[in-house]
Amino acid sequence: MQSASSFGRIAALVLRYLYLLRSSWPRIIEIAYWPTMQMIIWGFVSQHFSSSSPELTAGGILISVVLVWDCLFRSHISYTLSFLEELWSRNLGNLFVSPLRPRELIAALATISMMRTLIGMLPAALLAIPFFGVSVFDMGLPLLGFFLNLVLTGWAISQFVTGILIRYGLGAESLTWVLPFLIAPFSCIYYPLSTLPEWMQSIAVFIPTTYVFEGMRALLVDGNFETGLMVKGFTLNIIYLIFGLIAFFISFQAARRHGLLLQSGE
Amino acid sequence: MILQTENLTKKFSSVLAVDDLSFGLEGGTISALLGGNGAGKTTTLSMLLGLLEPTSGGIRLFDQDFIRNRYSVLGRMNFSSPYVDLPQRLTVRENLTVYAKLYGVKKPKERIDQVCEEFRLQELLDRRVRKLSSGQKTRVSLAKSLINRPEFLLLDEPTASLDPDTTSWIRDLLKNYRDSQGATILFASHDMREVELLCDEVLLMKKGKLIERGSPQELLNKHNRENLEQVFLDLSREGQD
């Protein structure tokens, strides 16, 4: 009897998504296009404010937070769009009659999401250096922590969205684009937590991204790395990721009970 | 016996899709699951594939409890249906490579060459699936279903959208596959001629229940009919008045 290892099945599925990516040059360019455009627009905004309100742009904070926030959005979109490809191509039935476990599908989606996020973000981050003299890499090791935190938040959101998609089908597709922006006002991307009204602050403290951007401001503006903020971000992310995974597996079981795995598609 | 279902039942809200279904399949046989629309064929196939959780009852496959432990046997099975597509933007070769790797096929390139030769797909290997005709897509889907040399093959309308000539050699190919590998094949079809030519055994379902079972010849003799279509119509219309 032939059988692939768990790693072999994850690698097979990652290969499927890489084939898909390779099949369209515009797609690859598009991955890097939006973060680069964001960086250019916010770069000019930052330059404009640097003379009138230097506190807003100190340490290249404005460009840095835009780039780092986009990591969350890219990781989530990359993960969910790859899953949507299976629904659009009516391929879920083929996948789940193979020995592929749902957890292996999740691992493959996370792997391709990480690859696509790096493909999208690296050119934008590198171009910010000659264009605006801002290097996010100057943050050093903490950048890796901020980046991983936001990628984890993106994946946690993706677990809920893919769970809803597997249970309710393509009718819920628009959630893919809507959900990440739900947490944006609470995440304190462009302003400190103290700017928010009290009722919003009481919600923001439960959002992991709040700690990422508070931490970035402390590092870039004051030159302090706040370990506590990083730990709080990671802790909340792990909690939400676990809830997201539970929600996905519950939805998967419901889809199996209702016979949705064979019917899913356009 | 490689497959044994026991009192298999599936209920969707108030609809009883499969009702207390018990049957077994011997290894190395080709069987057809027949029935009108809504008879429960696709629901049964879905449960046998692990895509649908039964409401009650059991499935034993290769002497294992399939409901509790399906991953230990899914690698020994495969499936093809015109209602489940392969990724359209990938080429035939890429699709077969992904599935060969998913099933852990040893020497995947050689195996892909073999199935492509069997299904006459060599010239289509580097074409995207979305550019293929529906008949070509069906052949690719069948090639995918044999990529892991399954011991148990489930097919939903395997020759739908194929021309008569292609249908004929696909039938021969499936028979040869059964003979050479000792595989068991279960398929759902509406094509009675195909069932007569291909099957050792027919299982006829109606309203979720198994109402008749036997070889095509046994059913013709029992119902004193000349072809399976007449038997099917008799049994489907029985009790409708």
Boltz contact constraints between the chains, C-beta under 6 A:
constraints:
  - contact:
      token1: [A, 1]
      token2: [B, 76]
      max_distance: 6.0
  - contact:
      token1: [A, 2]
      token2: [B, 104]
      max_distance: 6.0
  - contact:
      token1: [A, 2]
      token2: [B, 105]
      max_distance: 6.0
  - contact:
      token1: [A, 2]
      token2: [B, 148]
      max_distance: 6.0
  - contact:
      token1: [A, 3]
      token2: [B, 75]
      max_distance: 6.0
  - contact:
      token1: [A, 3]
      token2: [B, 104]
      max_distance: 6.0
  - contact:
      token1: [A, 4]
      token2: [B, 104]
      max_distance: 6.0
  - contact:
      token1: [A, 8]
      token2: [B, 104]
      max_distance: 6.0
  - contact:
      token1: [A, 9]
      token2: [B, 102]
      max_distance: 6.0
  - contact:
      token1: [A, 12]
      token2: [B, 98]
      max_distance: 6.0
  - contact:
      token1: [A, 12]
      token2: [B, 101]
      max_distance: 6.0
  - contact:
      token1: [A, 12]
      token2: [B, 102]
      max_distance: 6.0
  - contact:
      token1: [A, 15]
      token2: [B, 98]
      max_distance: 6.0
  - contact:
      token1: [A, 16]
      token2: [B, 98]
      max_distance: 6.0
  - contact:
      token1: [A, 19]
      token2: [B, 90]
      max_distance: 6.0
  - contact:
      token1: [A, 19]
      token2: [B, 94]
      max_distance: 6.0
  - contact:
      token1: [A, 20]
      token2: [B, 89]
      max_distance: 6.0
  - contact:
      token1: [A, 23]
      token2: [B, 89]
      max_distance: 6.0
  - contact:
      token1: [A, 89]
      token2: [B, 85]
      max_distance: 6.0
  - contact:
      token1: [A, 89]
      token2: [B, 87]
      max_distance: 6.0
  - contact:
      token1: [A, 89]
      token2: [B, 88]
      max_distance: 6.0
  - contact:
      token1: [A, 90]
      token2: [B, 84]
      max_distance: 6.0
  - contact:
      token1: [A, 90]
      token2: [B, 85]
      max_distance: 6.0
  - contact:
      token1: [A, 91]
      token2: [B, 87]
      max_distance: 6.0
  - contact:
      token1: [A, 93]
      token2: [B, 84]
      max_distance: 6.0
  - contact:
      token1: [A, 94]
      token2: [B, 84]
      max_distance: 6.0
  - contact:
      token1: [A, 96]
      token2: [B, 51]
      max_distance: 6.0
  - contact:
      token1: [A, 97]
      token2: [B, 49]
      max_distance: 6.0
  - contact:
      token1: [A, 97]
      token2: [B, 79]
      max_distance: 6.0
  - contact:
      token1: [A, 98]
      token2: [B, 102]
      max_distance: 6.0
  - contact:
      token1: [A, 99]
      token2: [B, 71]
      max_distance: 6.0
  - contact:
      token1: [A, 99]
      token2: [B, 74]
      max_distance: 6.0
  - contact:
      token1: [A, 99]
      token2: [B, 75]
      max_distance: 6.0
  - contact:
      token1: [A, 100]
      token2: [B, 102]
      max_distance: 6.0
  - contact:
      token1: [A, 256]
      token2: [B, 53]
      max_distance: 6.0
  - contact:
      token1: [A, 257]
      token2: [B, 53]
      max_distance: 6.0
  - contact:
      token1: [A, 259]
      token2: [B, 46]
      max_distance: 6.0
  - contact:
      token1: [A, 259]
      token2: [B, 52]
      max_distance: 6.0
  - contact:
      token1: [A, 261]
      token2: [B, 51]
      max_distance: 6.0
  - contact:
      token1: [A, 262]
      token2: [B, 46]
      max_distance: 6.0
  - contact:
      token1: [A, 262]
      token2: [B, 51]
      max_distance: 6.0
